[in-house]
């Protein structure tokens, strides 16, 4: 069997102060969008403008910038109890946006994140941290340096206002506002001992106990609390548990995964988490068996086929990997991460027609959601000026100005002056 480059889980990186790691995963981002869309609509934010960012950090935290960019920490996702509680957290953050609280500070925090972030992916190899993509092996897990920062410094009064607005938004969105109470109860359990020793006049947030009492009082005065059918609540909770299982499977240690999802647990979420953990640990046979079980139970779930494609790729079974990814793309609309994964496998399989298909996929990804790996693959499957331009873009996205300009100059030498590659390379040289 041909030896393959193990680039399935990004490259190693060094965490530095004031840096953040963002996780790019189609399944997680889309499920979170579905969860929070009702309160976003209530806040008059259309889905086309909403952008979800998953911050790889164990903090119990989230914030919204500009009313459109929602940053949610993996620590929050792994610990929050249910999707309605997550919805309430975002409603609170949207309350800050509606109230116009600390707009300039929010902008500065966002700009700092965007300057220093390293984006990683949970699926196949979407490494983008720089250097040769074939050099990376292993999953990057754990909290980043940003965990030491406080992302919010709003005043106590603004927090109280945002809590009130969260309840109003939840009701307007026809969602149960008791989700906010659940969040405060969980926060109280996590920080109660610490808060008992804090002077409430020397902190920026009200004490959790106060916020919990305020929320209970306001909700208690409502004439009607929106309620969903038990079947809908069960469906939402199950989907949310799948989301959490995926994060835990990729980011936690094997020992923690099994502790949270023992083999006696036969739920889809448990099988998903264990299959991912087994794949990470190199037990591909067990990972494949679990994934096949998921597909048999859920033949129309594109993300289980995506996982199967990841596993087959690690086997070096390119044909099976391509087939799995193609099936995934048949079941889902516009999935740049999966398209990039398929392009990567095609570029390595290199059968007749593979390069042209990989090129098509990369250009689609670049058009909708540019990523360094898409440019790197494009460079592999094209020639001359186009290949050099793609490498210039790859280095440019990784903030490697020296190499970006080096390849941009090479691209211009090999390209017609009216070609897109020549013009775009010129843009890189101007920066």
C-alpha positions in Angstrom: 0.0 0.0 0.0 1.3 3.4 -0.9 2.5 5.4 2.1 0.5 8.5 2.5 1.3 11.8 4.1 -0.4 12.0 7.5 -1.9 15.5 7.4 -5.3 14.7 8.6 -5.4 16.9 11.7 -3.4 20.1 11.0 0.2 20.9 11.9 1.8 21.4 15.3 1.8 24.9 16.5 3.2 26.9 19.4 0.7 28.8 21.5 1.8 32.3 22.2 0.3 35.0 24.4 -2.7 36.8 22.9 -3.2 34.1 20.3 -6.4 32.2 19.5 -7.1 28.9 17.7 -10.2 28.7 15.7 -11.7 25.4 14.7 -13.3 25.1 11.3 -15.9 22.4 11.0 -18.9 22.5 8.7 -21.1 20.2 10.8 -20.5 22.1 14.1 -20.9 25.5 12.5 -24.1 24.6 10.8 -25.7 23.0 13.8 -24.9 25.9 16.0 -26.3 28.2 13.3 -29.6 26.2 13.4 -29.7 26.5 17.2 -29.1 30.2 17.5 -30.9 31.4 14.3 -34.2 32.0 16.1 -32.7 34.5 18.5 -30.6 36.0 15.7 -33.8 36.5 13.6 -35.5 38.1 16.7 -32.5 40.5 16.8 -33.1 41.2 13.1 -29.9 39.4 11.9 -30.5 37.4 8.7 -28.8 34.1 8.3 -26.8 35.3 5.4 -24.9 37.8 7.7 -24.4 35.4 10.7 -20.9 33.9 11.0 -20.0 31.3 13.6 -16.5 31.1 15.0 -15.5 28.2 17.3 -12.6 29.2 19.6 -10.5 26.2 20.8 -10.4 27.2 24.4 -11.7 25.5 27.5 -13.2 28.7 28.9 -16.9 28.8 29.6 -17.3 31.8 27.3 -18.8 33.4 24.2 -19.1 36.8 22.7 -20.7 38.5 19.7 -18.9 41.2 17.7 -20.9 43.6 15.5 -24.1 41.6 15.9 -23.0 39.2 13.1 -19.8 37.4 14.2 -20.5 35.0 17.0 -17.5 33.5 18.9 -18.2 30.5 21.0 -15.6 28.7 23.0 -15.3 24.9 22.9 -15.3 24.9 26.7 -18.8 26.4 26.6 -20.0 23.8 24.0 -18.6 20.9 25.9 -20.0 22.0 29.3 -23.4 23.7 28.4 -26.2 21.3 29.2 -28.5 21.7 26.2 -29.1 23.7 23.0 -31.7 26.0 24.6 -29.1 27.0 27.2 -26.6 27.7 24.4 -29.3 29.7 22.7 -29.8 31.8 25.8 -26.0 32.5 26.1 -26.0 33.9 22.6 -29.2 35.8 23.3 -27.4 37.5 26.2 -24.5 38.4 23.9 -26.8 39.8 21.3 -28.3 41.8 24.1 -25.0 43.6 24.4 -25.0 44.3 20.7 -28.5 45.6 20.6 -27.6 47.8 23.6 -24.5 49.1 21.9 -22.3 48.1 24.8 -18.6 48.6 24.4 -18.6 48.6 20.6 -15.1 49.9 20.3 -13.7 47.4 22.7 -15.5 44.6 21.0 -14.0 45.7 17.7 -10.5 45.7 19.2 -10.9 42.2 20.6 -12.1 41.0 17.2 -9.2 42.6 15.4 -6.7 41.1 17.8 -8.3 37.6 17.3 -8.2 38.0 13.5 -4.5 39.0 13.6 -3.3 36.2 15.7 -5.6 33.3 15.2 -4.5 30.0 13.8 -7.3 28.2 12.1 -7.5 24.4 12.3 -10.0 21.9 11.1 -11.5 18.8 12.7 -11.9 16.8 9.5 -9.2 15.9 6.9 -6.0 17.8 7.0 -7.2 21.4 6.7 -4.0 22.6 8.2 -3.3 26.2 7.6 -0.7 27.2 10.2 2.1 27.5 7.7 5.0 25.5 6.4 4.8 22.3 4.4 1.3 20.8 4.8 2.8 17.3 4.7 4.8 17.9 7.9 1.9 17.9 10.3 0.6 15.0 12.3 -1.7 14.8 15.3 -4.6 16.6 16.8 -4.1 19.9 18.5 -6.0 20.0 21.7 -6.2 21.9 25.0 -6.7 25.5 25.8 -4.9 28.3 24.0 -3.2 31.3 25.6 -6.3 33.3 25.2 -7.8 31.4 28.1 -5.9 33.8 30.4 -7.7 36.8 29.1 -11.1 38.2 29.9 -13.0 38.7 26.7 -15.7 40.8 28.3 -15.3 43.8 30.6 -18.8 45.2 30.5 -20.1 47.0 33.5 -22.5 45.4 35.9 -25.4 47.5 34.7 -24.8 46.6 31.1 -24.7 42.9 32.1 -28.1 43.3 33.8 -29.5 45.0 30.7 -28.1 42.2 28.5 -29.7 39.6 30.7 -33.1 41.3 30.4 -32.7 41.6 26.7 -31.8 37.9 26.4 -35.1 37.0 28.0 -36.9 39.4 25.7 -35.2 37.9 22.7 -35.9 34.3 23.7 -39.6 35.1 24.2 -39.7 37.0 20.9 -38.0 34.0 19.2 -40.7 31.7 20.7 -37.9 29.9 22.8 -38.1 29.0 26.4 -36.2 31.7 28.4 -35.6 29.3 31.2 -32.5 28.4 29.3 -30.9 31.5 30.8 -31.7 30.2 34.3 -30.0 26.9 33.5 -26.9 28.7 32.4 -26.8 30.8 35.6 -27.3 27.7 37.7 -24.4 26.0 36.0 -22.3 29.1 36.4 -23.2 29.2 40.1 -22.2 25.6 40.6 -18.9 26.3 38.8 -17.9 29.6 40.6 -20.1 29.7 43.8 -17.2 29.1 46.2 -15.0 31.7 44.5 -17.8 34.3 44.3 -18.5 33.9 48.0 -15.1 35.5 48.7 -15.5 38.3 46.1 -16.4 41.9 46.8 -19.3 42.5 44.4 -18.4 46.1 44.0 -14.9 45.3 42.7 -15.9 43.2 39.7 -17.4 44.1 36.3 -20.2 41.4 36.3 -22.9 41.1 38.8 -22.6 38.1 41.1 -24.1 35.0 39.4 -26.5 34.6 42.3 -27.9 38.0 41.7 -28.2 37.4 37.9 -30.0 34.1 38.6 -32.5 35.7 41.0 -33.1 38.6 38.5 -33.8 36.1 35.7 -36.1 34.1 37.8 -38.0 37.2 38.8 -38.4 38.5 35.3 -39.4 35.2 33.8 -41.8 34.6 36.7 -43.7 37.8 35.6 -44.2 36.6 32.1 -47.8 35.9 31.2 -46.8 33.0 28.9 -43.6 31.0 28.5 -43.0 29.5 25.1 -42.9 25.7 25.1 -41.9 23.1 22.5 -43.2 19.7 22.0 -41.3 16.9 23.8 -40.4 15.3 20.5 -38.8 18.5 19.2 -36.9 19.0 22.4 -35.6 15.4 22.2 -34.6 15.9 18.6 -32.7 19.1 19.4 -31.0 17.6 22.4 -29.9 14.6 20.4 -28.4 16.8 17.7 -26.6 18.9 20.2 -25.2 15.8 21.9 -23.8 14.8 18.5 -22.1 18.2 18.2 -20.6 17.8 21.7 -19.5 14.3 21.0 -17.6 15.4 17.9 -15.8 18.1 19.8 -14.9 15.8 22.6 -13.8 13.0 20.3 -11.3 15.3 18.6 -10.2 17.5 21.5 -10.2 15.3 24.6 -7.8 12.5 25.4 -8.7 9.0 24.6 -9.1 8.2 28.3 -11.5 11.1 28.8 -13.5 10.1 25.7 -14.1 6.6 26.9 -14.9 7.9 30.4 -17.6 10.2 29.0 -18.8 7.7 26.3 -18.1 4.1 27.6 -18.5 1.2 25.3 -21.7 0.3 27.1 -23.2 3.5 25.6 -24.6 2.5 22.2 -26.0 6.0 21.3 -25.1 7.6 18.0 -23.2 10.4 20.0 -21.1 7.8 21.9 -20.3 5.8 18.8 -19.3 9.0 17.0 -17.0 10.2 19.8 -15.3 6.8 20.1 -14.9 6.4 16.3 -13.2 9.8 16.1 -11.0 9.0 19.1 -10.1 5.6 17.7 -9.2 7.2 14.4 -7.0 9.7 16.2 -5.3 6.9 18.1 -4.6 4.9 14.9 -7.2 2.1 15.6 -8.7 2.5 12.1 -10.5 -0.9 12.1 -12.5 0.0 15.2 -13.1 3.5 14.0 -14.3 2.2 10.7 -16.7 -0.3 12.3 -18.2 2.4 14.4 -18.6 4.7 11.5 -20.2 2.0 9.4 -22.7 1.5 12.2 -23.6 5.2 12.2 -24.1 5.2 8.4 -26.3 2.1 8.6 -28.4 3.9 11.2 -28.3 7.2 9.5 -27.8 6.7 5.7 -28.6 10.3 4.9 -26.1 11.9 7.3 -23.3 13.5 5.2 -20.9 13.9 8.1 -20.7 10.2 8.8 -19.6 9.7 5.2 -17.1 12.5 5.8 -15.6 10.6 8.7 -15.5 7.4 6.7 -13.6 9.4 4.0 -11.1 10.5 6.7 -10.6 7.0 7.9 -10.2 5.5 4.4 -7.7 8.2 3.6 -5.6 7.2 6.6 -5.7 3.6 5.4 -4.4 4.8 2.0 -7.6 3.5 0.4 -8.0 6.4 -2.0 -10.8 5.0 -4.1 -12.9 4.3 -1.0 -12.1 7.7 0.5 -13.1 9.5 -2.7 -16.4 7.5 -2.8 -17.2 8.4 0.8 -16.5 12.1 0.3 -18.5 12.1 -3.0 -21.4 10.6 -1.2 -21.1 13.2 1.6 -21.2 16.0 -1.0 -24.3 14.5 -2.6 -26.1 14.8 0.7 -25.0 18.3 1.6 -25.0 21.7 -0.2 -21.8 23.7 -0.4 -19.4 22.2 2.1 -16.0 23.8 1.6 -14.3 21.7 4.2 -15.4 18.4 2.6 -14.7 19.7 -0.9 -11.1 20.5 0.2 -10.7 17.0 1.8 -11.9 15.4 -1.5 -9.5 17.6 -3.5 -6.6 16.6 -1.2 -7.3 12.9 -1.8 -7.7 13.3 -5.5 -4.4 15.2 -5.7 -2.7 12.2 -4.1 -4.5 9.5 -6.0 -3.7 11.2 -9.3 -5.8 9.1 -11.6 -6.8 10.5 -15.0 -9.2 13.3 -14.4 -8.3 13.7 -10.7 -6.3 16.8 -11.1 -9.0 18.6 -13.1 -11.7 17.6 -10.5 -9.4 18.7 -7.6 -8.8 22.0 -9.4 -12.6 22.5 -9.8 -13.2 21.8 -6.1 -10.4 24.1 -4.9 -11.6 27.0 -7.0 -15.1 26.5 -5.6 -13.7 26.6 -2.1 -11.6 29.6 -2.8 -14.7 31.4 -4.2 -16.8 30.7 -1.2 -14.5 30.2 1.8 -10.8 30.6 1.0 -8.4 28.5 3.0 -4.6 28.0 2.8 -5.0 24.3 2.2 -7.2 24.9 -0.8 -4.5 27.1 -2.3 -1.8 24.6 -1.5 -3.7 21.8 -3.2 -4.5 24.0 -6.2 -0.7 24.6 -6.5 -0.2 20.8 -6.6 -2.8 20.3 -9.4 -1.9 23.2 -11.7 1.2 24.4 -13.5 3.4 27.4 -14.2 2.0 30.8 -13.2 -1.2 29.5 -11.7 0.7 27.1 -9.4 3.0 29.8 -8.3 0.2 32.3 -7.7 -1.6 29.6 -5.6 1.5 29.2 -3.5 1.8 32.9 -3.1 -1.8 33.0 -1.8 -1.0 30.1 0.5 1.9 31.9 2.1 0.0 35.2 2.1 -2.8 33.6 4.2 -0.2 32.4 6.6 1.3 35.8 7.0 4.6 34.7 5.4 5.2 37.9 3.5 8.7 36.9 2.2 7.6 33.6 0.6 4.3 35.2 -0.6 6.1 37.8 -2.6 8.7 35.3 -3.8 6.0 33.2 -5.4 4.0 36.2 -6.6 7.1 37.4 -8.6 7.5 33.9 -10.0 3.8 33.9 -11.0 4.0 37.2 -12.8 7.0 36.0 -14.8 5.1 33.0 -16.1 1.7 34.6 -16.6 0.2 36.9 -19.2 -0.2 40.5 -17.9 -4.0 40.4 -18.3 -4.4 37.1 -16.5 -6.1 36.8 -13.1 -2.9 35.2 -11.7 -0.8 38.1 -12.8 -3.2 40.7 -11.4 -3.8 38.9 -8.1 0.0 38.4 -7.7 0.4 42.1 -8.1 -2.0 42.7 -5.3 0.2 40.5 -3.0 3.3 42.4 -4.1 1.7 45.8 -3.2 1.1 44.8 0.3 
